Amino acid sequence: MYSLSWGPPRKKSRVVKVSKEQSNQNRIKLIEVASRLFKLHGFDGVGVADIGKAAGLTHGALYAHFKSKDELIAAVCLHSQSTSLDLFLEQMRTGGDPLNALIDLYVSGENGQLTPGSCAMPVYTGEIGRQQEAAQQNYAQGFARIVKVVEESMPSTWSTQEARRKAVVLVVSMVGAVSMARATAKTCPAVSAEILESARAELKAIVGGRR
């Protein structure tokens, strides 16, 4: 069971000086560990004690980088959206048609399962509206970058407005389909598979100009 506490440590501990390089590594590790735990358990289901323990760092090391849980969540959103963008780019490079490759790999049975390595965007989408403004801004900016990448891969015969509109629909639909597939994967696997299969077919029709 996860601790939900967030506050300064009750006992003072001896300050240990670390190099700038080690400090940067600690910050990255904290963000990566927090990202994994938040993805699996939600923002409200994980406390500072859980993050510090999983990262192998003390409370003091965590507070040296983040003044509050909200500040850490904002950093995690920025990191996760960048990771999602990298995932989109990687998937688009795997086949001859970048958009069909993206649809096949993102709206897949593998990504339709919630695991430490799966995309975090479908998880955070349902929670980000309850977070502070900094986290919401980082999420929105990351979403805009992803849409832009998809937009630039749309058929050149489409107008700028059409390419933009369909890029937004594609990203939103993929994330929504994966979110629903994960929500039904354990109790109704057949429904989960149907969601992914149906979404793939319709999204390919969109990028193929049939919708």
Backbone as a ProteinNet text record, in pm:
[ID]
protein_1_A
[PRIMARY]
MYSLSWGPPRKKSRVVKVSKEQSNQNRIKLIEVASRLFKLHGFDGVGVADIGKAAGLTHGALYAHFKSKDELIAAVCLHSQSTSLDLFLEQMRTGGDPLNALIDLYVSGENGQLTPGSCAMPVYTGEIGRQQEAAQQNYAQGFARIVKVVEESMPSTWSTQEARRKAVVLVVSMVGAVSMARATAKTCPAVSAEILESARAELKAIVGGRR
[TERTIARY]
85.1	0	88.2	50.6	135.4	103.9	210	195.5	158.2	67.1	22	79.6	177.4	233.2	322.9	320	411.5	441.9	560.2	597.2	741.7	798.8	940.3	966.8	1084.6	1118.2	1118.3	1076.2	1065.6	1202.7	1295.1	1426.4	1529.2	1616.4	1721.4	1828.4	1877.8	1982.7	2108.3	2218.7	2345.9	2350.5	2389	2395.7	2519.7	2499.4	2610.3	2622.2	2737.1	2757.4	2773.7	2708.8	2721.2	2764	2826.8	2871.7	2752.8	2775.2	2668.3	2619.7	2713.5	2677.3	2589.4	2627.3	2548.1	2411.2	2407.7	2281.2	2187	2240.4	2159.3	2108.1	2193.8	2154.8	2044.7	2056.1	1953.4	1818.7	1823	1698.6	1632.3	1712.2	1658.4	1600.4	1670.8	1623.7	1491.8	1480.5	1356.9	1239.6	1261.9	1155.5	1115.3	1212.8	1183.6	1108.7	1152.9	1086.3	944.9	930.8	798.8	706.4	759.4	679.2	625.2	710.9	667.4	561.6	582.6	487.3	355	362.4	240.1	159.2	229.4	160.9	85.6	144.6	84.1	-19.9	-3.2	-88.7	-162.4	-136.8	-202.4	-128.7	-153.6	-85.7	-120.1	-243.9	-287	-252.5	-208.5	-181.4	-36.9	45.9	188.6	233.9	310.6	363	513.2	566.7	709.7	793.1	743.7	818.6	835.9	731	736.6	838.7	837.3	926.5	1071.8	1097	1233.7	1286.9	1206.2	1248.9	1277.4	1187.8	1205.7	1327.8	1359.7	1476.1	1606	1594.1	1712.2	1774	1690.5	1738.6	1663.6	1720.3	1660.7	1556.9	1479.9	1386.3	1460.5	1574.7	1651	1692.3	1731.7	1771.7	1653.5	1535.6	1417.4	1380.3	1383.2	1347.7	1450.7	1569.2	1670.5	1634	1548.7	1511.1	1367.8	1278.2	1136.9	1080.9	1023.2	971.6	838.6	768.8	637.9	606.5	503	459.2	408.1	341.9	292.9	407.4	518.5	634.4	691.6	692.3	740	645.1	515.8	418	435.6	461	482.7	603.9	711.1	832.9	807.3	728.9	695.8	613.2	518.6	437.4	523.4	619.1	710	791.7	844.7	924.2	839.9	719.9	635.5	589.1	557.2	515.8	631.5	752.2	870	894	873.3	888	783	660.5	553.3	585.3	640.1	678	785.5	884.7	990	930.6	829.7	764.1	691.8	620.1	549.8	648.9	758.2	857.9	920.3	950.9	1010.8	916.1	788.7	691.6	666.3	674.2	649.8	763.9	880.3	996.4	1006	915.6	931.6	878.5	795.4	736.9	744.2	699.2	702	605.1	486.7	386.7	390	439.7	458.3	329.6	218.4	94	32.1	33.4	-19.4	67.5	198.4	288.5	259.8	236.7	205.2	76.5	-25.9	-154.7	-140.5	-69.4	-52.5	20.9	123	205.8	149.3	87.4	33.6	-98.7	-186.8	-318.3	-306	-222.5	-189.3	-223.2	-224.6	-249	-142.1	-19.3	90.2	71.4	43.2	22.5	-113.2	-202.3	-332.7	-330	-211.4	-191.8	-114	-155.3	-85.2	35.9	154.9	279.7	376.6	487.3	585.7	639.8	639.4	695.9	594.9	467.1	365.3	354	290.4	277.5	194.5	241.9	174.5	59	53.8	-46.7	-190.1	-227.5	-364.8	-397.1	-296	-317.7	-333.7	-240.6	-240.3	-355.9	-408.2	-519	-638	-664.2	-776.7	-752.1	-626.3	-592.2	-542.1	-493.2	-422.6	-512	-641.2	-733.5	-747.8	-707.5	-716.9	-585.1	-482.8	-351.4	-332.9	-217.9	-188.9	-161.1	-163.5	-151.2	-21.4	89.7	218.5	214.9	155.9	144.9	54.8	-55.1	-147.4	-80.2	-1	69.3	170.3	244.7	343.4	275.8	161.9	86.8	36.7	-22.1	-78.3	29.5	143.4	253.5	306.9	315.2	360.8	262.4	134	30.9	41.5	62.7	72.9	191.4	303.3	420.6	392.9	323.2	290.5	197.6	95.8	3.4	77.9	172	248	327.4	388.6	465.5	374.2	258.4	163	110	81.1	31.5	129.2	257.2	359.1	372.9	315.4	321.8	194.5	99.2	-25.6	0	-86.1	-68.4	-51.8	41.1	70.1	-44.4	-134.5	-248.1	-355.6	-346.7	-445	-409.9	-511.7	-488.7	-431.1	-374	-316.8	-423.4	-542.2	-651.4	-696.6	-706.4	-750.5	-646.6	-519.9	-412.3	-409.3	-426.4	-426.5	-545.2	-661.9	-783.1	-773.3	-726.1	-717.9	-603.6	-499.6	-391.5	-441.7	-521.3	-579.1	-670.3	-756	-848.2	-771.2	-664.3	-585.2	-522.5	-456.5	-388.7	-490	-595.4	-697.9	-763.2	-792	-858.7	-767.7	-640.9	-547.7	-533.7	-514.1	-498.4	-626.2	-741.1	-868.3	-893	-860.8	-881.4	-793.4	-668	-576	-622.4	-670.2	-719.8	-837.6	-932.7	-1048.9	-1008.7	-913.5	-867.9	-802.6	-724.9	-661.7	-765.3	-868	-970.8	-1049.7	-1054.2	-1132.7	-1047.3	-916.1	-826.7	-836.2	-843.1	-841.5	-975.4	-1083.5	-1214.1	-1287.5	-1261.7	-1330.1	-1229.6	-1137.3	-1032.3	-1086.5	-1200.3	-1257.4	-1302.3	-1360.1	-1401.2	-1278.7	-1174	-1050.2	-992.2	-988.7	-935.7	-1021.8	-1154.6	-1246.1	-1225.6	-1204.3	-1179.7	-1057.6	-950.3	-825.5	-840.6	-903.3	-920.9	-1008.1	-1117.5	-1208.7	-1142	-1069.5	-1001.6	-896.4	-818.8	-716.2	-779.1	-886.8	-952.2	-1003.7	-1071.1	-1128.7	-1021.6	-916.1	-809.9	-732.1	-713.6	-647.1	-733.7	-864.8	-955.3	-942.1	-921.8	-905.6	-778.4	-665.9	-539.6	-531.9	-615.4	-618.3	-712.8	-776.9	-864.6	-1003.3	-1037.3	-1168.8	-1271	-1232	-1325.2	-1316.5
-119.8	0	124.1	224.6	341.5	451.2	514.5	627.8	752	832.3	952.7	1078.7	1065.1	1182.3	1262.8	1394.2	1484.3	1599.1	1602.6	1707.5	1691.7	1791	1786.5	1675.4	1614.9	1509.1	1561.8	1479.7	1522.8	1534.9	1450.8	1453.6	1509.2	1591.5	1645.7	1539.1	1531.8	1436	1510.6	1443.2	1506.3	1536.1	1657.5	1699.3	1641.4	1571.9	1513.1	1586.2	1645.6	1719.5	1623.1	1658.4	1578	1669.2	1612.4	1690.6	1735.6	1834.6	1883.9	1773.6	1692.8	1582.3	1480.4	1447	1351.4	1408.9	1538.2	1604.5	1597.3	1620.7	1611.9	1470.1	1372.7	1232.6	1196.5	1250	1224.6	1282.3	1402.2	1466.2	1383.4	1339.7	1258.2	1128.3	1067.2	941.5	960.6	1068.1	1095.8	1114.2	1187	1210.4	1079.4	997.7	870.8	774.9	767.7	679.6	729.6	860	917	896	910.6	890.8	748.9	652.3	512.4	484.6	533.8	509.3	582.4	707.4	782.5	714.1	660.2	594.8	470.1	396.8	272.8	294	399.9	416.5	550.4	639.4	769.4	870.2	997.9	1104.1	1098.7	1065.8	1065.4	935.2	835.6	705.9	684.4	786.6	774.4	894	868.5	976	988.5	1089.6	1116.2	1000.6	934.4	823.3	710.8	684.1	579.4	613.4	739	782.6	778.6	833.4	832.9	693	604.9	467.3	395.8	411.9	345.2	397.4	525.9	585.5	560.3	509.6	486	613.9	716.9	847.4	889.8	984.5	1031.9	1140.9	1172.3	1283.5	1412.3	1431	1553.2	1568.8	1458.9	1463.8	1503.3	1453.9	1487	1634.1	1682.3	1822.8	1920.5	1873.3	1959.1	1994.4	1912.6	1933.7	1982.8	1941.6	1974.9	2025.3	2143.9	2204.6	2143.6	2080.8	2024.4	1910.7	1836.7	1729.9	1786.6	1901.7	1965.3	1997.9	2043.9	2076.4	1950.7	1841.4	1714.4	1665.2	1676.1	1633.4	1712.5	1842.4	1925.3	1876.4	1842.7	1792.2	1656.8	1573.8	1442.6	1456.5	1550.6	1572.2	1614.7	1703.1	1747.2	1629.7	1550	1432.1	1331	1302.8	1200.9	1240.5	1369	1413.1	1406.9	1436.6	1424	1278.5	1189.8	1046.6	998	1047.4	1010.3	1058.1	1178.4	1230.3	1141.9	1103.2	1014	881.6	831.1	706.3	721.2	831.8	856.8	860.1	933.3	946	811.3	733.6	601.2	510.8	512.1	426	468.7	598	647	613.4	579.3	546.2	397.7	316.6	172.1	116.2	190.7	139.2	238.9	195.5	283.7	399.4	371.8	475.8	512.5	629.8	664.3	666.8	712.6	722.3	585.1	499.8	364.7	286.2	308.4	242.6	289.8	419.7	476	415.5	409	354.7	208.6	129.4	-12.9	-35.2	44.7	23.2	88	204.2	272	210.2	187.7	129.3	-22.7	-76.7	-219	-287	-419.5	-494.8	-470.7	-449.1	-423.9	-292	-184.6	-54.7	-48.2	-141	-146.6	-208	-247.9	-296.8	-192.2	-167.4	-70.2	-137.6	-99.6	-155	-39.7	-65.4	41.2	102.1	24.3	74.4	130.4	126	175	327	384.6	529.9	583	692.8	749.6	842.9	890.9	991.1	945.4	820.6	778.4	778.6	762.1	764.7	907.9	994	1130.8	1213.3	1176.9	1251.8	1259.3	1151	1149.4	1218.5	1252.1	1310.2	1453.7	1494.9	1621.5	1741.1	1729.3	1839.8	1876.1	1785.1	1811.3	1859.7	1874.7	1916.2	2067	2114.8	2257.7	2305.5	2436.3	2495.9	2458.6	2451.2	2419.6	2281.8	2184.1	2049.5	2049.1	2122.6	2130	2195	2298.5	2365	2270.6	2197.7	2104.2	1994.7	1947.6	1845.1	1900.3	2019.6	2079.9	2109.2	2158.5	2188.4	2060.7	1954.4	1826.3	1771.8	1783.5	1739.5	1815.8	1946.7	2029.6	1987.5	1952.4	1908	1775.8	1686.2	1557.1	1576.1	1660.3	1686.5	1746.6	1836.1	1899.8	1797.6	1703.2	1598.2	1513.9	1478.6	1399.1	1481.4	1607.4	1695.8	1702.9	1710.7	1722.2	1595.2	1484.9	1359.2	1332.2	1423.2	1405.8	1423	1365.6	1377	1522.1	1545.7	1681.5	1740.7	1654.8	1703	1768.4	1749.1	1808.5	1953.3	2032	2170.5	2172.9	2286.6	2301.3	2280	2334.6	2322.2	2176.9	2106.2	1966.6	1878.6	1902	1823.4	1844.2	1969.6	1999.3	1933.5	1946.5	1891.2	1739.6	1673.2	1527.4	1480.2	1560	1525.2	1528.1	1629.9	1639.5	1519.6	1488.1	1375.4	1245	1228.9	1105.6	1085.7	1189	1176.8	1155	1235.2	1222.9	1085	1037.4	907.3	792.3	800.4	694.6	687.4	802.5	805.9	758.5	803.2	761.9	612.8	559.6	416.2	331.8	373.3	298.9	307.7	425.1	442.3	348.7	341.3	254.4	106.8	75.5	-63.6	-109	-21.8	-56.2	-72.7	9.9	5.6	-124.8	-190.2	-312.7	-437.3	-421.4	-532.2	-650.4	-623.7	-732.7	-804.7	-729.2	-790.2	-829.5	-757.1	-784.9	-778.8	-874	-869.3	-866.9	-930.6	-931.1	-790.5	-718.3	-579.6	-492.2	-513.4	-437.6	-456.6	-580.9	-610.6	-548.7	-551	-491.8	-341.1	-274.7	-130.6	-98.3	-171.9	-145.5	-175.5	-288.2	-326.5	-225	-185.4	-89.2	46.4	90.2	219.3	219.3	111.8	104	117	44.3	46.3	185.5	250.1	381.3	489.3	480.5	580.6	566.2	444.3	425	479	470.3	526.7	678.3	739.1	885.3	929.1	865.5	909.9	866.8	770.1	728.7	811.9	911.2	1001.1	944.8	835.7	774	822.7	916.7	974.6	1127.4
0	0	0	-77.6	-94.2	6.6	52.6	144.5	66.3	119.9	50.6	113	199	267.5	177.5	198.4	128	222.5	273.8	367.5	406.3	471.4	508.2	607.9	603.1	696.9	839.2	932.5	1070.7	1138.2	1096.4	1158.4	1061	1111.7	1028.6	1006.6	885	854.6	812	822.9	788.1	638.7	603.8	463.9	398.5	289.9	215.7	82.5	58.2	-65.2	-182.5	-293.6	-414.8	-528.7	-628.3	-742.6	-825.9	-911.6	-998.5	-1091.1	-1139.7	-1228.8	-1156	-1032	-954.6	-921.2	-892.9	-862.5	-982.5	-1101.7	-1223.5	-1245.3	-1218.3	-1232.9	-1133.2	-1011.8	-910.7	-952.7	-1009.6	-1054.5	-1164.7	-1259.9	-1369.1	-1314.8	-1221.2	-1163.8	-1089.9	-1014.2	-941.3	-1037.7	-1146.1	-1243.9	-1311.1	-1348.1	-1414.6	-1322.5	-1197	-1101	-1071.8	-1049.8	-1023.3	-1142.2	-1261.8	-1382.7	-1388.5	-1358.3	-1361.6	-1255.4	-1133.8	-1026.1	-1049.2	-1095.2	-1124	-1234.1	-1333.3	-1444.5	-1397.4	-1306.1	-1259.6	-1149.3	-1067.9	-950.7	-944.3	-1039.1	-1038.2	-951.8	-976.4	-901.4	-752.4	-721.8	-582.5	-510.5	-582.7	-521.8	-482	-499.4	-469.1	-386.9	-281.3	-197.6	-207.6	-144.4	-151.4	-96.8	7.4	64.6	-36.2	-114.7	-215.9	-324.9	-368.6	-476.1	-430.3	-311.6	-260.1	-242.1	-186.5	-163.5	-295	-392.5	-521.4	-596.2	-574	-640.9	-564.4	-442.7	-360.8	-309.5	-289.1	-243.2	-117.1	-46.6	77.9	51.4	156.1	146.9	109.8	173.1	149.3	5.2	-57.6	-197.9	-285.9	-249.5	-328.4	-312.1	-187.5	-162.2	-218.9	-244.3	-304.9	-448.6	-509.4	-649.7	-666.9	-577.6	-592.9	-459.7	-463.5	-340.8	-297.2	-389.6	-358.2	-454.2	-421.5	-510	-641.4	-635.5	-757.3	-853	-798.4	-881.4	-946.1	-872.3	-927.5	-1036.5	-1013.6	-1113.8	-1243.4	-1232.9	-1351.9	-1429.1	-1356.7	-1421	-1486.3	-1420.7	-1475	-1602.7	-1604.8	-1725.2	-1842.6	-1817	-1923	-1974.7	-1882.6	-1919.6	-1997	-1948.8	-2010	-2149.5	-2167.7	-2299.9	-2399.7	-2352.6	-2439	-2475.3	-2377.1	-2402.4	-2501.3	-2487.7	-2580.5	-2722.1	-2733.6	-2864.9	-2927.2	-2847.8	-2898.2	-2944.6	-2869.8	-2907	-3040	-3057.1	-3182.7	-3299.2	-3282.7	-3388.7	-3422.8	-3319.8	-3341.2	-3417.7	-3379	-3444.9	-3588.8	-3615.8	-3751.1	-3845.9	-3791.5	-3875.5	-3908.3	-3854.3	-3867.5	-3998.8	-4069	-4193	-4306.1	-4425.6	-4540	-4526.6	-4471.6	-4449.7	-4301.6	-4266.6	-4125.6	-4043.7	-4102.3	-4026.7	-4001.6	-4102.5	-4081.8	-3983.9	-3990.4	-3895.5	-3754	-3738.7	-3607.3	-3552.9	-3636.3	-3592.5	-3549.9	-3630.5	-3600.5	-3468.7	-3443.9	-3325.7	-3200	-3215.1	-3096.6	-3052.5	-3147.7	-3116.3	-3125	-3040.2	-3044	-2912.8	-2915.3	-2794.5	-2689.7	-2734.8	-2641.1	-2567.4	-2641.4	-2578.1	-2509.4	-2543.6	-2480.5	-2341.8	-2297	-2160.9	-2082.4	-1959	-1875.1	-1812.2	-1858.3	-1807.7	-1782.5	-1709.9	-1686.8	-1815.9	-1925.9	-2050.2	-2148.1	-2114.2	-2207.9	-2201.4	-2303.4	-2312	-2195.6	-2136.9	-2019.4	-2054.8	-2178	-2212.2	-2185.6	-2217.9	-2188.8	-2038.9	-1955.6	-1810.8	-1761.9	-1799.2	-1748.4	-1802.7	-1918.3	-1977.4	-1882.8	-1810.9	-1720	-1586.9	-1558.2	-1428.6	-1435.3	-1550.9	-1560	-1531.1	-1558.6	-1534.5	-1387.7	-1298	-1153.8	-1094.5	-1179.5	-1131.2	-1144.1	-1095.7	-1099.1	-1242.2	-1261	-1394.3	-1464.3	-1390.8	-1453.1	-1518.1	-1450.1	-1505.4	-1627.9	-1620.9	-1734.1	-1855.4	-1832.3	-1942.2	-2008	-1927.1	-1981.6	-2063	-2013.3	-2085.8	-2219.6	-2215.8	-2337	-2441.1	-2396.1	-2487.9	-2552.3	-2472.2	-2527.2	-2628.5	-2598.6	-2691.8	-2823.4	-2816.1	-2936.7	-3022.9	-2959.8	-3035.8	-3106.8	-3039.7	-3100.1	-3219.4	-3203.8	-3313.7	-3432.2	-3406.2	-3513.6	-3593.7	-3524.6	-3593	-3681.4	-3629.9	-3707.4	-3825.6	-3802.2	-3907.8	-4025.2	-3993.1	-4098.1	-4181.2	-4134.2	-4208	-4287.6	-4279.9	-4354.7	-4504.9	-4589.6	-4735.6	-4780.6	-4869.5	-4916.6	-4998	-5043.1	-5122.5	-5035.4	-4904.2	-4814.6	-4784.2	-4758.4	-4718.6	-4577.7	-4539.7	-4406.1	-4299	-4323.6	-4226.9	-4212.4	-4324.8	-4320.7	-4252.4	-4285	-4223.7	-4072.7	-4030.6	-3887.9	-3817.8	-3877	-3816.2	-3800.7	-3904.6	-3898.9	-3808.9	-3795.6	-3703.2	-3559.7	-3527.5	-3393.1	-3367	-3464.2	-3449.9	-3433.4	-3509.2	-3504.2	-3366.5	-3315.2	-3185.4	-3073.4	-3072.9	-2968.3	-2972.5	-3091.6	-3106.4	-3064.7	-3099.7	-3060.8	-2909.2	-2846.9	-2701.5	-2633.1	-2682.5	-2623.5	-2639.2	-2756.4	-2780.8	-2688.8	-2673	-2585.5	-2441.2	-2400.6	-2264.2	-2236.4	-2328.5	-2311.5	-2318.3	-2404.2	-2414.8	-2284.9	-2224.1	-2096.5	-1986.5	-1989.7	-1886	-1889.9	-2005.4	-2019.7	-2038.8	-2042.8	-2077.2	-1981.2	-1852.5	-1754.4	-1741.7	-1737.4	-1714.3	-1842.1	-1950.4	-2077.2	-2192.4	-2198.7	-2302.1	-2444.3	-2467.9	-2602.8	-2642.2	-2546.8	-2572.2	-2595.9	-2516.5	-2532.2	-2671.7	-2717	-2849.8	-2959	-2938.4	-3037.2	-3047.7	-2933.4	-2933.2	-3018.3	-2996.5	-3069.4	-3218.2	-3250.1	-3390.4	-3464.7	-3402.4	-3465.7	-3483.8	-3382.4	-3390.6	-3500.4	-3509.1	-3614.5	-3753	-3775.4	-3907.3	-3941.6	-3848.1	-3875.5	-3890	-3809.7	-3817.8	-3949.2	-3995.9	-4125.2	-4239	-4222.3	-4322.8	-4326.4	-4211.1	-4202.7	-4275.3	-4242.8	-4304.1	-4449.9	-4487.8	-4626.8	-4711.7	-4648.3	-4721.3	-4745.9	-4676.1	-4695.7	-4593.5	-4508.7	-4411.3	-4418.3
[MASK]
+++++++++++++++++++++++++++++++++++++++++++++++++++++++++++++++++++++++++++++++++++++++++++++++++++++++++++++++++++++++++++++++++++++++++++++++++++++++++++++++++++++++++++++++++++++++++++++++++++++++++++++++++++

